[in-house]
Amino acid sequence: MQSTDIRQPDYFHKVVDCQWACPAHTPVPEYIRLIAAGRPADAYMVNWKSNVFPGVLGRTCDRPCEPACRRGRVEETAGHTPEPVAICRLKRVAADTKGDVSTLMPPPPKSSATASAWSASARVRRR
């Protein structure tokens, strides 16, 4: 199965409502699959690519993805009480149980522009 291509957000609106509703267009089905497979570190990294603070958002996000979740509509047509997937809680679980992900993180940028921006920012803070 191929990874979700977040460069084409219109695709999500047609297929994955929860991902379209997410302001960061986080590939929700992908990280839910990884959590279900017992791979919280990989799920965390999927979240981290679209949002560098998945642990924080797992606690503070207002969850626009959950009302958009298709599962509620599927359960409703099957005669059950509609209940969306607890997407935000799953993000929190992945962040809390990820373990050490330092080997999965990309290396820091080495561009001179980035270094200049950091040093300029440090000079401003010292004044």
C-alpha positions as CSV (number, residue, x, y, z in Angstrom):
1,M,0.0,0.0,0.0
2,Q,1.4,3.4,-0.9
3,S,1.7,6.3,1.6
4,T,-0.8,9.1,1.5
5,D,0.3,12.0,-0.7
6,I,-0.4,15.1,1.3
7,R,0.7,17.3,-1.6
8,Q,-2.8,16.8,-3.1
9,P,-5.3,17.8,-0.3
10,D,-8.3,17.8,-2.7
11,Y,-8.0,14.0,-2.9
12,F,-8.7,13.8,0.9
13,H,-12.0,15.7,0.5
14,K,-13.2,13.1,-1.9
15,V,-11.9,10.1,0.0
16,V,-10.7,10.8,3.6
17,D,-12.9,13.4,5.2
18,C,-11.0,13.4,8.5
19,Q,-7.7,14.1,6.8
20,W,-9.3,17.0,4.8
21,A,-10.8,18.4,8.0
22,C,-7.4,18.5,9.7
23,P,-5.7,21.9,9.2
24,A,-2.3,20.1,8.8
25,H,-3.9,17.4,6.5
26,T,-2.2,14.7,8.6
27,P,-2.6,11.3,7.0
28,V,-5.0,10.0,9.7
29,P,-5.7,6.5,8.2
30,E,-2.0,5.9,7.9
31,Y,-1.1,6.6,11.5
32,I,-4.2,4.7,12.8
33,R,-3.1,1.7,10.8
34,L,0.4,1.9,12.3
35,I,-0.9,2.2,15.8
36,A,-3.2,-0.8,15.2
37,A,-0.1,-2.7,14.0
38,G,1.7,-1.9,17.2
39,R,4.1,0.6,15.6
40,P,3.6,3.8,17.7
41,A,7.0,5.2,16.8
42,D,6.2,5.0,13.1
43,A,2.8,6.5,13.8
44,Y,4.4,9.3,15.7
45,M,6.7,10.0,12.7
46,V,3.8,10.1,10.3
47,N,2.2,12.8,12.5
48,W,5.5,14.6,12.9
49,K,6.0,15.1,9.2
50,S,2.8,17.2,8.9
51,N,3.0,18.6,12.5
52,V,6.1,18.8,14.6
53,F,4.2,18.8,17.9
54,P,2.0,15.7,17.7
55,G,2.2,15.1,21.4
56,V,1.0,18.6,22.2
57,L,-1.8,18.5,19.7
58,G,-2.9,15.1,21.0
59,R,-3.8,17.0,24.2
60,T,-4.9,20.4,22.9
61,C,-6.3,20.1,19.4
62,D,-10.0,21.0,19.0
63,R,-10.3,17.8,16.8
64,P,-12.0,19.1,13.6
65,C,-11.2,15.6,12.2
66,E,-13.5,13.7,14.5
67,P,-16.8,15.2,13.5
68,A,-15.7,14.7,9.9
69,C,-15.0,11.0,10.5
70,R,-16.8,8.7,8.2
71,R,-17.2,6.0,10.8
72,G,-20.0,7.9,12.5
73,R,-22.0,8.0,9.2
74,V,-21.4,4.3,8.6
75,E,-22.6,3.3,12.0
76,E,-25.6,5.5,11.7
77,T,-26.8,3.8,8.6
78,A,-26.2,0.4,10.3
79,G,-28.5,1.4,13.1
80,H,-25.9,2.0,15.7
81,T,-25.2,5.2,17.7
82,P,-22.8,7.2,15.6
83,E,-19.4,7.6,17.2
84,P,-16.3,8.9,15.4
85,V,-12.9,7.4,15.9
86,A,-11.0,9.1,18.8
87,I,-8.4,10.4,16.4
88,C,-6.9,13.0,18.7
89,R,-6.5,10.4,21.5
90,L,-4.8,8.1,19.1
91,K,-2.3,10.8,18.3
92,R,-1.7,11.3,22.0
93,V,-1.2,7.5,22.5
94,A,1.4,7.4,19.7
95,A,3.3,10.3,21.2
96,D,3.2,8.8,24.7
97,T,4.2,5.3,23.7
98,K,6.7,6.0,20.9
99,G,9.9,5.4,22.8
100,D,13.1,6.8,21.5
101,V,12.6,8.2,17.9
102,S,15.9,10.0,17.7
103,T,17.2,7.6,15.0
104,L,14.1,8.2,13.0
105,M,14.4,12.0,13.0
106,P,15.9,13.8,10.0
107,P,19.3,15.5,10.6
108,P,19.1,19.2,11.4
109,P,19.5,21.6,8.4
110,K,23.1,22.7,7.7
111,S,22.3,25.6,5.4
112,S,24.0,28.9,6.1
113,A,20.6,30.7,5.7
114,T,19.2,28.7,8.6
115,A,22.3,29.3,10.7
116,S,22.1,33.1,10.0
117,A,18.4,33.1,11.0
118,W,19.2,31.4,14.3
119,S,22.1,33.7,15.1
120,A,20.1,36.8,14.2
121,S,17.2,35.6,16.4
122,A,19.7,35.0,19.3
123,R,21.1,38.5,18.9
124,V,17.6,40.0,19.0
125,R,16.8,38.1,22.2
126,R,19.9,39.3,24.0
127,R,19.1,43.0,23.5
